[in-house]
């Protein structure tokens, strides 16, 4: 399909590098599939609530799960993980200790979202040193990776099929980074009042003794049953007695418990060296005995976490600190905030037609740049400084028509439910704050459990560009800059973010799962808190919108039916999501003016915050 050049980009004459973002390549039609950004539970989130917070049309919300405390607060997607984190802080551990313990728990009890076979990012504020930092535990492409590894040599096109190597199985996995990332957190930021081994005990218990299967996990196992059945170790874990586990039943992962015990006693070496790494390498390679191996032991032994500089922006007197490339999250969050800073959003009314129009146009422009410019900066030239420069945002804003929608290339699309990725937000009594988004990519990752290690591997290789003309699982088209290469990190949307007030005190810790919808959801929560002075509950619960340039569709949660017609009249291609579909599953902690910590879990999911 020919590209319909985006007129909103046309007249722009930005700095040379950023201008590349405005040249959009011809596109094939594609589907927004698998996108883990939509989770069940919207009906709950969007029942009308006649509260005093209402702004614009359709701004309905319900109360989200909230926990308040003077000392410490944590929000995660699993009650077991929030409790483990709070227990650590009650025993004198800090927010970073709590992150380690709760991350391992969530990695066991939400295998549809995260796991030690995956990776993640951390953004933190270290209160003692008064500094912010980032830790990059993103998966890395193995030695065997190459740019056309997902291209069918016979057709020159992306490998066919939703369960091809690009989407599922060991070849879709990068070398996991989660364990190395959490070990780095422990070693460099942990209080050392609680040992590494102790921090892992709750997770080991849930793996060995089992946990209660949630409806979401049961659904994901049912959805991917056919792929899980291909691999005996996957079926043994996720299809006990050959059946999909029912919600409320107990799921045990005894092999994973042994692997976690090895990590507890040996630190990161317990995962990247010795029998665990060997088992992962051998079991993955056994699937490809007649072709090229997937991993080598060196891939694991050589894994290194990154320590990149955070990206910083300012928004109406607040500072925003977020994750830099290889995530696109922080860059485009700041870019969109810069664009929106030119409008008096508070005057427009929250989720009014005009507000949603400006949101959609800012999103369209930012994601057009994402498609062209973002990749691992160790391998590609990424113009981060230009993209977060307010002057560049001024030029982009000048191209936005206040009434009419811009035009992206027309792409057929439709969103399916998913349950990928997870986020943890924590603040402790010393003022440390940490945001970490963790993932195995789409629901149940690769669906490949690596033999006796019990480790479910990610399918993060799908975040690389499989073919420059084809979308990934999130319907995202990405440039050749993001093709797979040995040692490269796939482009991410994860956006763990800290917001500071005018006095430079931490105001909010924000993040969410949701693939490409992560960045736009973090944007709306931050804007809700700052522009609309929403309570933490309201900022979280308010209906959300999403646009990612291509496909050229403006997604509205069902609570926004009131503005649908008006937005369509402006030329937006609106898709009103059904009540069963919701955008993302965020977890936030807000520090209120009096110092109270308020942890809020998204009512769209089943998380539960904890505080003391
Ligand atoms: N796997 C989702 C992301 O990193 O954006």
Boltz pocket constraint, residues with backbone or C-beta under 6 A from the ligand:
constraints:
  - pocket:
      binder: B
      contacts: [[A, 421], [A, 439], [A, 440], [A, 441], [A, 442], [A, 460], [A, 463], [A, 491], [A, 492], [A, 493], [A, 494], [A, 515], [A, 516]]
      max_distance: 6.0
